[in-house]
Amino acid sequence: MGNKIRLEKIFAILMTAFLLISNVGCKSNERKVENNVYIKDINVGGKSKAEVEQIVKEISKNIDVEPKDASLNEENLEIIPEVLGKKVNIDSTLKAVLNAKEGERVEPVVEEVMPKITREDVEKRIVEIGSYSTPLIDDSENRVDNIDTASDYLDNEKVLPGEEFSFNGTLGRRTAEKGYKKAPIIKRTESGPTKGYGIGGGICQLSSTLYNAVEKAGLEITERHSHSKKVPYVRQGKDAMVSYGSSDFKFRNNRQNPVVIKTEISDEKVTVRLYEIRK
């Protein structure tokens, strides 16, 4: 019985010694990088996998760039495009270093990182809900200048859900100080409508174009007035006469999202487009 116990103890000691020797052998046989292997001007020759991994992680801090999502400037509907990111692939870079031959230079393996939101995604949020164009039949210089001046005030105007838009409230009083000039207008007189001249003449074409775009968009019109005489740029009954302090054109945004007004004046026509900014 005693001999058996002694044999078991001897066996246990031998096994322990074998395991210790094996572990020492594993450590001594751990894979090292070949001599004079460089990564980003750093000599990693003779280093272990763990040491190289730490070096690669430090290098990546100066290379990695977070991607930026595309976004929308709701004030003017400008789309800020996405920016691609980049990131060092630690595992692939480590593998390349460990497989490098003596004296070889290794570059970090860098991969592109796509943003979550692209320009195409943002474009889907901008939906045209109504547009209308009217011809510039009277293209006299002062009249066109007045329409241009007024359109600068109107362009990029944003109407929030439930908010009421006022043409006069947005443009304010039309004065020479604001750049408005004398141009043909329709004047109401005791003997009936007659042609005349007034500061800001011509901007009723812009308000009428807006009215038709609003009607196409299905927004709630809360105030509109017709001219006392037919105007040539829209069908009868489809105009919107405005006069500061008396006649206004108003509508309410009855949608769940903001609506932005965009204007465009060319040599031939006046165009108004309405865009809904969806979430």
Secondary structure by P-SEA (a helix, b strand, c coil): caaaaaaaaaaaaaaaaaaaaaaaaaaaacccccccccccccccccccaaaaaaaaaaaacccbbbbbcccccccccccbbbbbbbbbaaaaaaaaaaacccccccccbbbbbbccccaaaaaaacccccbbbbbcccccaaaaaaaaaaaaaaccccccccbbbbccccccccccccbbbbcbbbbbccccccccccccccaaaaaaaaaaaaaaacccccbbbbccccccccccccbbbbbcccbbbbbcccccbbbbbbbbbcccbbbbbbbbbcc
